[in-house]
Structure formats: structure tokens, C-alpha cells
């Protein structure tokens, strides 16, 4: 299974509120409004380094003291796809 790494996003350029995140990408020069889950996922990749989806789910679950369940797994899979399309992350070999 391949993993993901962040492209052109610095933690200083990510702001997370209750239900959304704003991210500036120095790679594209664009600002993106994302879900809070997407912002948290970016932080998990920045802080912990490249990871696959199951590892990201575990990192988020540990950070928020919750269990990994179908809802979290689905949300992480969705934001990975969204952030990949926006060019905020890129796939890396495992």
C-alpha cells in the first residue's frame, strides 16, 4: 500500500476551526477551504511524516482519543482523494 506526503504546505499556513480549515499552498499559490478533518489530516502528515490511510486513521484517533471506526476511515479516504486532487499531497511508495 502506498503512502502520502504533503506538498507545499507549512503548518503556519493551516488554520482549523470547528468545522473547516483554511490552507495556503506555496506549491500552487492557492488558498483552499477544506473540512476540519482534511486540516487535521494535513497536520498528521506534516508532524508524523508520510503515511498510508490506515496509519493516518490511527494518528488522528490517537490525537483525538477516539477509536478508529468506519466513519473515520471513510472520512480519511475522502479527504485523501480531495487533497490529492488539489495537489496538497502526493503519493509516495511504501
VENSULWO-V987063 format. One record per pair of residues at least 6 apart in sequence whose ideal C-beta (glycine too) atoms are under 6 Angstrom apart, sorted by the first residue. I is the first residue (numbers start at 1). J is the second residue. If there is no record, write none. Layout:
i=I j=J
i=I j=J
This chain:
i=1 j=52
i=1 j=94
i=2 j=91
i=2 j=93
i=2 j=94
i=3 j=50
i=3 j=51
i=3 j=52
i=3 j=92
i=3 j=94
i=4 j=89
i=5 j=50
i=5 j=92
i=6 j=45
i=6 j=46
i=6 j=89
i=7 j=27
i=7 j=90
i=8 j=25
i=8 j=26
i=8 j=27
i=9 j=23
i=9 j=25
i=9 j=42
i=9 j=88
i=11 j=46
i=13 j=24
i=14 j=23
i=14 j=39
i=14 j=42
i=15 j=22
i=16 j=36
i=16 j=39
i=19 j=36
i=20 j=33
i=20 j=36
i=21 j=34
i=21 j=36
i=21 j=38
i=21 j=39
i=22 j=33
i=23 j=32
i=24 j=31
i=25 j=88
i=28 j=87
i=32 j=86
i=37 j=75
i=37 j=79
i=38 j=79
i=40 j=60
i=41 j=56
i=41 j=79
i=44 j=56
i=44 j=59
i=44 j=60
i=48 j=59
i=50 j=92
i=53 j=76
i=53 j=77
i=56 j=76
i=57 j=68
i=57 j=72
i=57 j=73
i=57 j=76
i=61 j=68
i=83 j=89
